[in-house]
Each structure stands twice: as C-alpha cells, then as structure tokens.
Amino acid sequence: MTHQFGGTASDGLRHISVGKDGAVWGAGKTDGALFYRKGGLGDAWIPNKDGTADVVAVVSENHVWCVNKDHQLWHLENGKWNPVPTHSGKADAKTISVGGVDGTVWYAQTDDKLFRREGGAWHVDSTGKGKATVIAAVSKDEVWCVNEAHEIWHLKSGQWTRIPTHSGGADAKTISVSADGTVWYGKTDDTIFRREGDAWHSVDGRATVLAIGSKDNVWCVNSDGDAFHRTSQGTWQKVDQPKGSWEYKVKQNDGLYAIVRQQYNLRDEKEVQRIVGLVAAENHIQNKDWIAADTVLKLQTY
C-alpha cells in the first residue's frame, strides 16, 4: 500500500539517519529523544534514553554520532555516550554526517565551516571554501552539502563544484548520499529528487530530512515528523511513530530477559541487558527471572 505524505500532525521525528548495517536512528521532534530500530518495517523503535540530539549520524546500530540542542558533539560506541570536543573546544557544532565508504566523520560549525575527523582530531576543510547547513559525507575525500544560500556543492579530490538543482535555482534544503553513491536531495518546498548520472529526477513524496542507506533503502521524515521507508518497488510506506511509553502484561513463567528480547527483537546481549535494566529500575523489579503473572510492566521511553 502506498501512503501519501502529510496528514495529522504528531510529535514524531525531527531527524533520521541510516547506518551501513541498515540500522535506523531517529531524534524526537519535540525533545530530541533518541530511538533506533533494526531497519525493517516490522521492527520496533527501541529507546536509547541516554542521549538527545538535533542531528544524528549513524555508522551502525551501536556506533552513532550526534549534535544536540546545545551544539555539543557526542559519540556512542560500545554502549556509552562520550562528549567529543569540537575543533574550537567550544559548543559550536551545527550538523554532522558519517561517510558510508570509510566512516569519516564531518561536521559543520554554527558559522557553517566544515571539519573532517582524522587521527582522532578535527581538520578544517583544506580548501577553505566549504560551507554547509546540511552535510552528506561519502569519505575523507568526498562530501556533498547544502549551504545557507540553498545551493548544492560537491567536494571531491580537493575541489568544490557547484551542482545545479533540478530547477537550476538555489532551492535545496536537505541532501543525503549512500556508500553506493546514491544521492537524493529535497527542495525548500519539500519535493524530492534523485541523481542519476549527471541529472536530477523527480521522485514522488515530500520530505524535510532524507536518509539514504542505498538505492533500495531510502528513509525520510516529512514536515509533520512522520517517518517513511521507500521499498525496492518504489512505494513509500509509513513507519509507526516511536511511542512515549511501553506496556507489557506478564504471562505465566515470563522472565524479564525473554520479554525484552521478544518485544524488541534484540539479540545483542549488551543491549538486552541495558533495556532490562531500564525496565527493572522503572518497575522496581528485584527478581528478573520470575515476575508474577498479570503484572503490567511499563517503560517511559521519553
């Protein structure tokens, strides 16, 4: 079934990003609360609860970068969020992106200057010409961006080239690129375009944020905060919103670990333990292996 964009406004998401492993992370529209999912339409949004973000950039399910509302950079690795100083050492980050080819991280300051991470340090764009409000990183040598003037620019092998939009005007708002070289951009009126060869081709739908995992794995968020996934057949399917709270009525002989694995389709034991800890703490559970039948477990996810 094809879903049309728009409709009833909801809290929804402000940003979305897809990793090389297909994992999808989203940041809540109102408070930046973070959620992730394995990627499939049947998967559930899993709350992170340890971080918030305005912009999120995913390497993989458990490897994520973000910029929060205070313009700070944070990095999630091995289950722990750590602050990462910006090039200036101040809270002046604006947006961030991770290259799908080699994992190189690029971020833009609040003055739109671009920086690339290499050897554990930030290096300013060597051309001195890069400016961005939205970044779509490919590798350490290649990045796409949209600047404050709504122009699309492409850096490759040390040279910036302005890429005309579909209309030829300055009307780009968002852009995303995947490891396989697929590039999509969204206009200021939220219409969407895909690059084929050296030309832009119109795509049905509307988006404020695009996240391209590959040519057959495209995600977006519209102006209402609704998330959509584009199937390999070229149809958009709406994704359920992350829920503000989770409830589960315990069945006979249920254990908390089994409940969490089943409810969230989790196999990563570290992540299972993290969610189990959240549920146990919120519901004051002492024995995680046995819970009385008909007990209603709750988890406030944001």
Secondary structure as UniProt FT lines:
FT   STRAND          13..18
FT   TURN            20..21
FT   STRAND          24..28
FT   TURN            29..31
FT   STRAND          33..37
FT   TURN            41..42
FT   STRAND          46..52
FT   STRAND          55..60
FT   TURN            61..62
FT   STRAND          63..67
FT   TURN            69..70
FT   STRAND          73..77
FT   TURN            78..79
FT   STRAND          80..84
FT   STRAND          93..98
FT   TURN            100..102
FT   STRAND          105..109
FT   TURN            110..111
FT   STRAND          113..118
FT   TURN            119..120
FT   STRAND          121..124
FT   TURN            126..127
FT   STRAND          134..139
FT   TURN            140..141
FT   STRAND          142..146
FT   TURN            148..149
FT   STRAND          152..156
FT   TURN            157..158
FT   STRAND          159..163
FT   STRAND          172..177
FT   TURN            179..180
FT   STRAND          183..187
FT   TURN            188..189
FT   STRAND          191..196
FT   TURN            197..198
FT   STRAND          199..206
FT   STRAND          209..214
FT   TURN            215..216
FT   STRAND          217..221
FT   TURN            223..224
FT   STRAND          227..230
FT   TURN            232..233
FT   STRAND          236..239
FT   STRAND          245..249
FT   TURN            252..253
FT   HELIX           256..264
FT   HELIX           269..283
FT   TURN            293..294
FT   STRAND          296..300
//
